[in-house]
């Protein structure tokens, strides 16, 4: 569903050519998301995750590399094609709950609005809106405006709005960031429902450990590249019958990898390291001229 290869995004700050400073938000990022997957994307502020989300949403374009969604090369889209992509292929839930809904429309009218832009026949809009609000467990509030809804209810309506035109990919930017734990669980349940019941591929950008711990794959972004992945296995995959998780470092197309900071700091790995190729693994050693750490005797 999503294939990003060597993705680069450079911004220029300042107003003059001499005074401007280039900022590289994405630095050769690679990412693959399978069709029907529910994926969490995590990263610190400035890591590049919001830039990536903007590109996948069709709101920004890459400076280099490729970003392909459902067979569409986002870097090659013309203006009208980009508008059609945003209306038909991708649905977006923004971080600020209030920005997802028009305050003077009811929940039902908010869900119907994207369908009007996509020229869905009027008789189908009401039925589709009712179906989605019911799926999100918010049908009882269909005639309320956002002011009459709780934060969790607003976010469930926002998910219904994002799903209105049957997108292939749903992007959720910190969907639980403004909610308490109990309500966050409800929102994640709604996203899971969209994934399982509608078959929509869902990519969630989040700092919420509750969300990240409930998906099978979590991808971490650091310094504009994917750095690690956590793969979780359902209960019963191990001998004890408990859920298991394993963290992996991502190896990009040219063989680069990012070691977790806690590893490099604990062993004093700086500037350069020594690699030793064994028959079934690679050893990474500190530079003995810069670090007092020595291997233990075997």
C-alpha positions as CSV (number, residue, x, y, z in Angstrom):
1,X,0.0,0.0,0.0
2,X,2.8,2.4,0.9
3,X,6.4,2.2,-0.5
4,X,8.8,5.0,0.3
5,X,12.3,4.7,-1.1
6,X,15.3,7.0,-0.2
7,X,12.8,9.7,0.6
8,X,14.3,13.2,1.1
9,X,12.5,16.4,2.0
10,X,14.5,19.7,2.3
11,X,13.0,23.0,3.5
12,X,14.6,26.4,3.2
13,X,14.2,28.8,6.1
14,X,14.7,32.6,5.6
15,X,13.6,34.9,2.8
16,X,16.8,35.4,0.9
17,X,19.1,33.1,-1.0
18,X,22.0,34.3,1.1
19,X,20.3,34.3,4.5
20,X,18.3,31.0,3.9
21,X,19.2,27.8,5.8
22,X,18.4,24.4,4.4
23,X,16.8,22.0,6.8
24,X,16.7,18.3,5.8
25,X,13.6,16.8,7.4
26,X,13.8,13.4,5.7
27,X,17.2,12.0,4.9
28,X,16.8,9.0,2.7
29,X,13.8,7.3,4.5
30,X,12.6,3.9,3.4
31,X,9.3,2.5,4.6
32,X,6.9,-0.2,3.4
33,X,3.3,-0.6,4.7
34,X,1.4,-3.7,3.5
35,X,-2.2,-3.5,2.3
36,X,-4.6,-4.0,5.3
37,X,-1.9,-3.3,7.9
38,X,-2.4,-1.4,11.1
39,X,0.9,0.3,11.8
40,X,2.2,2.8,14.5
41,X,4.8,5.3,13.6
42,X,6.7,6.9,16.5
43,X,9.5,9.5,16.8
44,X,10.6,12.5,18.8
45,X,9.8,16.0,17.8
46,X,11.8,16.9,14.7
47,X,12.4,13.3,13.7
48,X,10.5,13.7,10.4
49,X,7.3,11.8,11.1
50,X,5.0,14.8,10.5
51,X,6.8,15.6,7.2
52,X,6.3,12.0,6.1
53,X,2.6,12.2,7.0
54,X,2.3,15.4,5.0
55,X,3.8,13.8,1.9
56,X,1.6,10.7,2.3
57,X,-1.5,12.9,2.7
58,X,-0.7,14.6,-0.6
59,X,-0.1,18.0,1.2
60,X,3.6,18.1,0.5
61,X,6.0,16.7,-2.1
62,X,9.4,15.0,-1.7
63,X,12.6,16.7,-2.7
64,X,14.1,13.4,-3.8
65,X,13.3,9.7,-3.7
66,X,9.9,8.2,-4.2
67,X,6.7,7.9,-2.2
68,X,4.1,5.5,-3.8
69,X,0.6,4.9,-2.3
70,X,-1.7,2.3,-3.8
71,X,0.4,2.5,-7.1
72,X,0.3,6.3,-7.3
73,X,3.6,8.1,-7.4
74,X,3.0,11.1,-5.2
75,X,5.9,13.1,-6.6
76,X,4.6,12.9,-10.1
77,X,1.0,14.1,-9.4
78,X,-0.3,17.3,-11.1
79,X,-2.6,19.7,-9.2
80,X,-5.9,18.1,-10.2
81,X,-4.5,14.6,-9.7
82,X,-3.3,15.6,-6.2
83,X,-6.8,16.9,-5.4
84,X,-8.4,13.6,-6.6
85,X,-5.9,11.6,-4.6
86,X,-6.7,13.5,-1.4
87,X,-10.4,12.9,-2.0
88,X,-10.4,9.3,-3.0
89,X,-7.3,7.5,-1.9
90,X,-6.3,8.9,1.5
91,X,-8.2,9.9,4.6
92,X,-6.6,12.1,7.3
93,X,-7.4,12.6,11.0
94,X,-5.5,15.7,12.2
95,X,-4.0,16.0,15.7
96,X,-6.2,18.8,17.0
97,X,-9.6,17.3,17.4
98,X,-11.4,20.5,16.7
99,X,-9.7,20.9,13.3
100,X,-11.3,17.8,11.9
101,X,-14.9,19.1,12.1
102,X,-16.8,22.2,11.0
103,X,-18.4,23.6,14.2
104,X,-21.7,24.7,12.5
105,X,-22.5,21.3,11.0
106,X,-24.0,18.2,12.7
107,X,-22.0,15.0,12.9
108,X,-24.0,13.6,10.1
109,X,-23.5,16.7,7.9
110,X,-19.7,16.6,8.6
111,X,-19.5,13.0,7.4
112,X,-21.6,13.9,4.3
113,X,-19.4,16.9,3.3
114,X,-16.5,15.0,1.8
115,X,-18.9,12.9,-0.2
116,X,-20.3,16.1,-1.7
117,X,-16.9,17.2,-2.8
118,X,-16.3,13.8,-4.4
119,X,-19.7,14.1,-6.2
120,X,-21.3,11.2,-4.5
121,X,-25.0,11.1,-5.3
122,X,-27.1,12.8,-2.6
123,X,-29.2,9.7,-1.8
124,X,-26.1,7.7,-1.0
125,X,-24.6,10.3,1.3
126,X,-27.1,9.9,4.1
127,X,-27.0,6.1,4.1
128,X,-23.1,6.1,4.1
129,X,-23.0,8.7,6.9
130,X,-25.4,6.6,9.0
131,X,-23.4,3.5,8.3
132,X,-20.1,5.0,9.4
133,X,-21.5,6.8,12.5
134,X,-23.0,3.5,13.6
135,X,-19.7,1.6,12.9
136,X,-17.9,4.2,15.1
137,X,-20.5,3.8,17.9
138,X,-21.6,7.4,17.6
139,X,-25.0,7.1,15.7
140,X,-26.9,8.4,18.8
141,X,-25.2,11.8,18.3
142,X,-25.7,12.2,14.6
143,X,-27.7,15.4,14.9
144,X,-25.4,17.1,17.4
145,X,-22.8,19.7,16.4
146,X,-19.2,19.3,17.7
147,X,-20.0,21.6,20.7
148,X,-22.5,19.0,21.9
149,X,-19.9,16.2,21.7
150,X,-17.2,15.0,24.1
151,X,-13.6,14.9,22.9
152,X,-13.8,11.2,22.3
153,X,-17.1,11.5,20.4
154,X,-15.6,14.3,18.3
155,X,-12.7,12.1,17.4
156,X,-14.9,9.2,16.4
157,X,-16.9,11.5,14.2
158,X,-13.6,12.6,12.7
159,X,-12.7,9.0,11.9
160,X,-16.1,8.6,10.2
161,X,-15.4,11.8,8.2
162,X,-12.0,10.5,7.1
163,X,-13.6,7.2,6.0
164,X,-16.5,8.8,4.1
165,X,-15.0,8.4,0.6
166,X,-13.7,4.8,1.2
167,X,-10.0,5.7,1.3
168,X,-7.5,3.0,0.8
169,X,-5.2,4.5,3.4
170,X,-6.1,6.2,6.7
171,X,-3.6,8.5,8.3
172,X,-4.1,9.4,12.0
173,X,-1.9,12.1,13.5
174,X,-1.7,11.7,17.3
175,X,-5.4,10.7,17.4
176,X,-5.4,10.2,21.2
177,X,-3.1,13.1,22.1
178,X,-5.8,15.2,23.7
179,X,-7.7,12.3,25.4
180,X,-7.6,10.4,28.7
181,X,-6.6,6.8,28.8
182,X,-10.1,5.3,28.8
183,X,-11.2,7.5,25.9
184,X,-7.9,6.7,24.0
185,X,-8.8,3.0,24.2
186,X,-12.2,3.8,22.6
187,X,-10.5,5.7,19.8
188,X,-8.0,2.9,19.1
189,X,-10.9,0.5,19.1
190,X,-12.6,2.6,16.4
191,X,-9.4,2.7,14.3
192,X,-9.1,-1.1,14.7
193,X,-12.7,-1.4,13.5
194,X,-11.9,0.6,10.4
195,X,-9.0,-1.6,9.8
196,X,-10.7,-5.0,10.3
197,X,-14.3,-4.3,9.2
198,X,-13.5,-2.0,6.2
199,X,-10.1,-3.4,5.3
200,X,-8.6,0.1,5.4
201,X,-4.8,0.3,5.8
202,X,-4.2,2.5,8.9
203,X,-1.0,4.4,9.8
204,X,-1.0,6.0,13.2
205,X,1.5,8.6,14.3
206,X,1.6,8.5,18.0
207,X,3.6,9.0,21.3
208,X,0.9,7.0,23.1
209,X,2.4,3.8,24.4
210,X,-1.1,2.3,24.7
211,X,-1.6,2.6,21.0
212,X,2.0,1.6,20.0
213,X,1.8,-1.5,22.2
214,X,-1.4,-2.8,20.6
215,X,-0.3,-3.0,17.0
216,X,1.7,-5.8,15.4
217,X,4.4,-3.5,14.0
218,X,5.8,-0.2,15.3
219,X,8.2,1.8,13.2
220,X,10.4,4.4,14.9
221,X,11.8,7.4,13.0
222,X,15.0,9.1,14.0
223,X,16.8,12.0,12.2
224,X,14.8,11.6,9.1
225,X,15.2,7.9,8.7
226,X,13.4,4.8,9.9
227,X,15.7,3.5,12.7
228,X,14.0,0.5,14.4
229,X,10.9,-1.7,14.2
230,X,9.1,-3.6,16.9
231,X,7.3,-6.7,15.8
232,X,4.7,-8.1,18.1
233,X,3.3,-11.6,18.1
234,X,-0.1,-12.6,19.4
235,X,-0.6,-14.6,22.5
236,X,0.3,-18.3,22.0
237,X,3.3,-17.6,19.8
238,X,5.7,-18.6,22.5
239,X,5.8,-21.4,25.0
240,X,4.2,-19.4,27.8
241,X,1.3,-18.3,25.7
242,X,2.0,-14.6,26.3
243,X,2.3,-11.9,23.7
244,X,5.9,-11.4,22.6
245,X,7.8,-8.4,21.1
246,X,11.1,-8.1,19.4
247,X,12.9,-4.9,18.4
248,X,14.9,-4.8,15.1
249,X,17.2,-2.2,13.7
250,X,16.2,-1.2,10.1
251,X,18.8,-1.8,7.4
252,X,18.3,0.6,4.5
253,X,19.0,-0.1,0.8
254,X,22.7,0.8,1.0
255,X,23.4,-1.1,4.2
256,X,23.1,1.8,6.7
257,X,21.6,1.2,10.1
258,X,20.9,3.3,13.2
259,X,22.0,1.8,16.5
260,X,19.7,2.7,19.5
261,X,21.1,5.6,21.4
262,X,21.0,3.7,24.7
263,X,23.3,1.1,23.1
264,X,25.9,3.6,21.7
265,X,26.0,5.6,24.9
266,X,26.4,2.6,27.2
267,X,29.4,1.3,25.2
268,X,30.9,4.6,24.3
269,X,30.4,4.2,20.6
270,X,31.3,7.5,18.9
271,X,32.6,8.6,15.5
272,X,33.5,5.1,14.3
273,X,33.2,1.4,15.3
274,X,35.0,-1.8,14.4
275,X,33.0,-4.5,12.5
276,X,33.8,-8.2,12.6
277,X,32.0,-10.5,10.2
278,X,31.3,-13.9,11.8
279,X,29.7,-16.9,10.0
280,X,26.1,-16.0,11.2
281,X,26.3,-12.4,12.5
282,X,28.2,-9.1,12.6
283,X,30.0,-7.9,15.7
284,X,30.2,-4.2,16.4
285,X,33.1,-3.1,18.7
286,X,34.1,0.3,20.0
287,X,37.2,1.9,18.5
288,X,39.8,0.8,21.0
289,X,41.8,4.0,20.5
290,X,38.8,6.1,21.8
291,X,37.1,3.8,24.3
292,X,38.3,1.8,27.3
293,X,35.6,-0.8,26.7
294,X,37.2,-4.2,25.9
295,X,35.4,-7.5,25.2
296,X,35.1,-10.0,27.9
297,X,37.0,-13.3,27.6
298,X,35.0,-16.1,26.1
